[in-house]
Amino acid sequence: MNLSKIELTGSSFSTEKLQISILLGLVMVFSMNIIGLLEFGTATFPGFRFTLDNIQNIDGSLSLPETAKTLEFSLLLIFSLIMAVFLPILRPLYASLLVVMLSLPLLYIGVRDPYENPVPFQYSLLVMLMLFGMNVLLTYFSETQKKQKIINLFSRYVPPDVVEEVSKRPDLIDLDGELKPLSIIFCDLKNFTGISEQLNPKQLVSMLNEYFNTLSAILYKYGATIDKYIGDSVMAFWGAPIPHQDHARRAVLAALEMQKAVSALKPLLSSKGLPSTDMGIGINSGLANVGNMGSNYRLNYTVIGDAVNLSSRLERLTRVYQVPTIVGEDTMKGAADVTFRELDTLVVKGRSNHIRIYQPLCLKEELTATQASSLETHAQALESYYAKDFEKAQVLFKQLAKESEAESYYRHMLEKTVFSRSI
């Protein structure tokens, strides 16, 4: 039985309510035993036996036994009810203190009049110990089930080491939703529609599985939470359920490694008779809502918000600017040890303000002299373009298109420059 949460149609019973019900049942059993309504066992009848002998008079009428009218029984009953109600909702330390406090009066009465006490103090302490022990046992099963639930849920989205950390510290996660700083990545295969038309269903699934296995392994390596697979796309994020201070850097490094892996995957796909293609990646960092979202029939641990929407739009822009990866400005600032090429300043759909977009190239320590020289010329070209010195920008973009590895991007910028100059 799952004690962490029993979900029924239209209603739910929490763990605490279930524990309180069980403890109240135990209080009733012990109370009935004290006044003689329930016997735990006899020499001739082992087990439980319900009897009215102690409350039935000679004339057949019923009355409470004298034990039920004593102060000792009343205190034990009241204290047991208090324990049954409060133990499941108190923290372990406070629950232990409550048991000690309630036991002291019963212990005092028992020691003061050990032979005239109708309810032996040993029995009273046993009842309280049984209630406390049962509560501990129920809490243990509850926490075990909660931990297993978290493990089962997040093992589908995040690396095993992250799942283990979350299971040890369930306070890190709020399934009901929270606003957190995240980095979101969208990866999409280019020209997938045209490729899918050339393949039968089996070949298509085989090709996608190769890509998804490769990409997922890299995402797991950098601690990402995989949100979903959408056709030929993968959506993932960093910063939840485990918070990462360097979530932007992780995302950028993962993107650089994924681009290399996709290039290396092409010969393997060709050897299997499958087509290969390039991939576009969009990354953005910012505040987003993360948590379990959906309906009573299906839930998904996912993220929503403006930062997520912008990440998706940046991925689509990779086809326009003809570069493998585009990141937002916040992501660029969060990866200080990576060299970026600023691509453009533009207004994207859904936003009124201009944003700057960047392409990650490599770690700064890996930057070659040729790349550094090209980036200096690039900075001059972009500065001239922003200053509307289109003649100078045109000359520099044309030069970069011949010398740089990003020929397609510079030809696109050259077309924009020519167009802007003609207006």
N, C-alpha and C positions, 0 to 999 in steps of 0.2 A: 504494500500500500504506500502510495506517495504521500508522505506527511508534509512535504514542503508546500503543496497546494493542491487541493482537490477541486477541480473545475467542473461545474455542472451547468446545464443550460439555464441561463437567466440568473444564476446565483453562484457564489463561491464561498467555501468555508476555509478560513485561514488556519494556519498551523496552531496559533494560540488558542483559537476556539476549540479545536479538536483536542488539544492537550487539557484545557480546562474541563471539557466534558468527561474525559477519561479520569481525571483526578477527582472530580465530583462523584463519579461512580464509585471510586475506591472509598471515598469518605462515607458514602451510603452503606457500602458493604461492611466496613469496620464498625460503623454506628449500630447497624443491625446486629452485629456479632456481640457488641458490648451489652446491649439490652436483652440479648437472648433470642432474637428473631432468626438469627442465622448461625448455624454451627459449622465450623470449618472441617469437622470430622470427629468421629467417635470410634471406639474400638470395634464396633459392629458395622459402622457405615462410614468408610473413608470418603473424603470429598466434602461437598457442601450439602447442607440439609436445612430447609426452611421449616420453622416450627413456631406454633403459637402457645406453647406450654407456659412460657414465662409471663405472658400478658393475659392469659385466660383465667378467669376466676372460677370458683366451684360452681356458681350458678350459671356459668356459660357466658357471662359478660366479659368485655375486654377492658383492660386498664393498663396504663403505663407502669412498667416495673419501677421500683424505688431507685434503681441505678440511674434511670433517665431523668430523675428529678434532682440529682445531686449537682453541686457546684463543679465538681471535678469533670463530670460528663459534659456539662454545658460548656466549660472552658475548652475541653478537647474538641467538641463539635465546632465551636466558633473558630478556634485557631486552625482547625483542619480546613474549614471552608475558606478562611482567609488565604491559607497556603494554596489551596486548589485554584483560587481565582488569580492570585498575584504571582505565583512562581513562574508560570509560562511567559509572563510579560516583563519580568525583571531580568536584569543582567545577572550573570552567575554570582558576582560578588554580593550584590544586594539580596539576591535570593538566599544565599548562605547566611547572611546577617539576619534576615527575616526568620529563618528556621531557628537560629540560636536564640533570638529574642523571645519567640513564642514558646520555646522549650523551657526557658528558665522558670516561669511561673509554675508549670506543671512539675518540674523537678523539685522546686521548693516545697510545694504541697506534698509531694510524695515522700520527701525526706523528713518533713515535719511530722507527718502522721503515717508512717509506713504500714501500720497494721490496721488502721481504721479507714483507709482510703478505699472506697468501693471500686474505683478504677485504678489498678496498680500503675504506678508511674512508669514501670518498665513497659507496660503495654502502650501507654500514651506516647512514650518516646519511640517505640517501635512503629506506631502508626505514622508519626511525623517523619521518621526515617524512611518508611516505605513511600510516602508521598514525595519526599525529596528525591529519593532514588528513581522512582518512576518518571518524575519530571526530567531528571538528567538523562535517562534512557531515551525518552521521547524527543528531547532536544537533540541528542546525538543523531538519532535517525533522521530528524528533520534537517539538520545541517548537512548530513551525508547526502540526502536526496537533493538539497539545494546545490551542493557542490557538483554532484553528478549532472544535474540539469544544466548548469553553466558549462561544464565540460562538453556535454553532448551538443549544446547550442553552438558554442564558439569554435569547436574543433572543425566545423565546416567552413569557417571564415578566416581563422587566424592560425599562425604557426603553433605547433605543439608546446613550445616553451612559453608562449604568451598565454595559452590556455592554462598551463600549470600555474602561472603567476596569478591569473585571475581567480583560479580555484582556491588559492591560498589567501587571496585578499579580495573577497567578493564586494567589499566596500568601494572598489575602484570603478564599479560599473553600476549604472542606473538604467535599467531596461525601460523605464517609463519615459526616458528622454531627457537630454540636457544639452546646453549650449557650450561647445568646446572649441578651442583652436585646433584646426585640422589642416592637413594637406590632402587634396583629393586628386586622383589620377584617372584619366580615361584613356584606354588604349584601343585602337580600332584599325583593322586591316584595310588597306587601301584597295579599291577596285574589287571588293569582295563580291558584289552582285554579278559582275562579269565573269569572275572565276567560278562562282557557284553554278552558273548556267552550263559550264563545260564538264561538270562532274556529276556522277550518280550519287545518290544519298550516302552510300557506304564510303566512297572516296571523300565526300565532303566532311563527314564526321571524322574520318581518319586525319584529314588535314587540320581541322579545327582542334582536335585533341592534341596534336603535336605542338601547335602554337600555345594552347592553353596550359599544357603541362610545363612548357618552357617558361612562359611568363609567370605562372603561379609559383614556380620554384624560386624565381628571383624576387617576387613580391614577398614571399615568406622569408626569404633570406634577410630582407631589410625590415621585417617586422610589420608588414602591412596587414590590414584587415580587408579581405576580399569581400566586396559588397555583393556583386552579382556578375554573371555572364549574360550579355545581351547580344544574341546572335553571334557576330564575329568580334564583339567588343568585351572588354573587361573593365569593371569599375572597382576601384579599391581606395582605401584611405589610411592615413596615419594619424595617431593621436588619440585613438579610442579602440578598444576599451582601456588599453594601457596608454597613459599619457606619455608623449615623446616631446621633449624640449626641442629636439633636432628633427622634427617631422618633415620640414621642408627639404632639408639636406638629404634625408633618407629617400624621399620621393625622387629627387633629381638624380641621385646616384643609381637608384633602381631603373630610372628611365634610360640612362646612359648604358647600363648593362643590358637592358632588354633590347635596345637597338642593335648592340653587338651580337646578342644571341639570335635575333631574327635573321641577321645577315648570315650567321654561321649555320642556320637551319636550312637555308636554301638548297645546298648540295644534298642534304639528307632527303628533303622532299622530292627533289629531282630524281634521286636514285629509286624512289618508290613510285615514280610516274605521276607525281602530284605537282601542281603548279605552286609557285611561291610568289610572294608579294612583299611590299614594304608595309610599314606600320606608322600610323600617326599617334602621337601622345600629347595630351594636354594636361597640365598640372596647375592648380591654383591653391593658395593657402588663405585661410581666414576662418572666421567663426561660422559654425554650422551646427544644426540640431542633429543629434545622434541618439538613437534608441530603437526600441521595438516599434515598428509601425505596420499597420495593416488592418485586419479585421479579425473577427472571432474564428474565421476559417483558415486564415493564413497570415503569419507574421514574418517580418523580415527585419533584421538588425541593419539599419541603413542610415544614411545621412541626407538631409535636405537643407536647402538654403541658397542664397545668392552665390556664395562661394562655390557651391557644387555646380550651379548652372554655368558660371563663368568657366569652370574647368572643362565642361563639355563643349562650350563654344570655342575655347582655345584649341581643343583637339581638332575641331572641324576646320579651323584656320590653317592647320598644317598643309592642307591641300591647296590653299590659296597661296601661301608663301613658299610652298615646296621645300619645307624643312621637316625633319623627323619629329622634333619635339618643340613645343611652345609652352612657356611658363609665364605666370603673372609676376608682377613686380614684387609682391610680398614673398613669393616663393624664391625669387632671385635674391632678395635680401637675407633670406633664411639659410642660404647655402653660400657662405662667404668664401669657402675654399674652392669654389667652382668658377671657371671662366665662362662668361656668357657673351653672346653677341646680341645687342639690342636690335630688334627687327623693325619696329615701327611704333607709331602712336596712333591709336584709332578709337572709334566709338563702336562698341559691340551692341548687338540687339539686347534691349532690356535695360540699358544703362544710358544715362545722359552725359556722363563725364568721360573724358578721354582716359584711356589706359595705355600703359607701355607694355609691350610684349617682348620676350627674350627667348633666345635659343641657347641651351646649355651645350658647351663644346667638350670640356674635359676638366679634370682637376687642374688647378693653377700650376701645380708642380710638374704636370705633364705637358704644359703648353710649349710648343716649339717656337723657334725664332721666326720661322716663316709665318706661323699663325699669328704671332704677336705683331709682326709687320703688317699683315693683312688687316688685323683688327684696328690698327692705327689709321690706315687708309679708310676703313669702314666708318670709323668714328667721324672722320672729316666729311665723308660723303653724307652721312646721316645729319650732321650738323648743318651742312649746306642745304639739304633737303628741308629741314625744319625751318631754316631761315628764309626759305623760298628763293634761294639762289639756285634755281633749277639748272642753269647752264653748267655751273661747276659740278653740281650733284650728278648730272648726266654723264659728264666726262669720267668722274670717279667710279660711278656704278658700272660703266662700260668697261673700265680697266679691271675692276674686281671680277666682273663676269668672265673675263679671259683668264685671270690669274688664280682665282679662288676655287675651292672645291664646291662651293655653294652657287654654282652657275645659274641654276634655275631660280633661286631666290633673287639674285641680283638682276636677272632679266625681268623678273616681275617688278622690282623696284624701278628699273629703268623705264618700263612701260608706264608706271605711275608718274614718274618724273616727266616724261614726254607729254603725257595727258595733262598734267598740272601746268606745264609750260605753255600748252596750246590754249588754255582757258583765258 
